Amino acid sequence: MEPAIKVIKARPIRDADLPSIQGVERLAQWMDSRFLIPGTNIRFGLDPLLSLFPVAGDLITFLISCALIYTMRNHGASRKVVIKMLLNSTMDAIIGAIPLVGTIFDVFYRSNTRNVQLLKEHYLEGKHQGQGNGILIVIAIVLFLVVVAAFYGVYKLIEAIF
């Protein structure tokens, strides 16, 4: 006898949820695209400004992103969407931690805006349904390969020194 397959669907947005989701959108705009560089069409938010403060600024922006993801999860985002959002925010935090390059990356990547877009696609178009196990497997494989490459690099460095 085969086990029953559990189908996971997005919980529909209730009217009571709309102000909270609008709040998420507003905070994402403040973090990613609230200000305009004069004479250009380039927008930026608090994320690149805070990243100018080493470690603390990047940690603060990552925590804010995590709070937004937590709020979106409480409003019915699927596990797969949450995993994708965490990937966006983690990549933003890791690359954003690189001095100067990270600040420029923060201006253009806009992880919070991407996360809100993922949530809208999830609710309005039915995309990104499911558990996201495939994504987690790919992440595990990539991390394993990075660790193996790091150990191999250290081995070759020690071999070259001695």
PyMOL commands that set and color helices and strands:
alter all, ss='L'
color gray80, all
select helices_A, chain A and resi 15-32+46-50+56-74+79-96+101-109+111-125+133-161
alter helices_A, ss='H'
color red, helices_A
select strands_A, chain A and resi 35-36+43-44
alter strands_A, ss='S'
color yellow, strands_A
deselect
rebuild
show_as cartoon
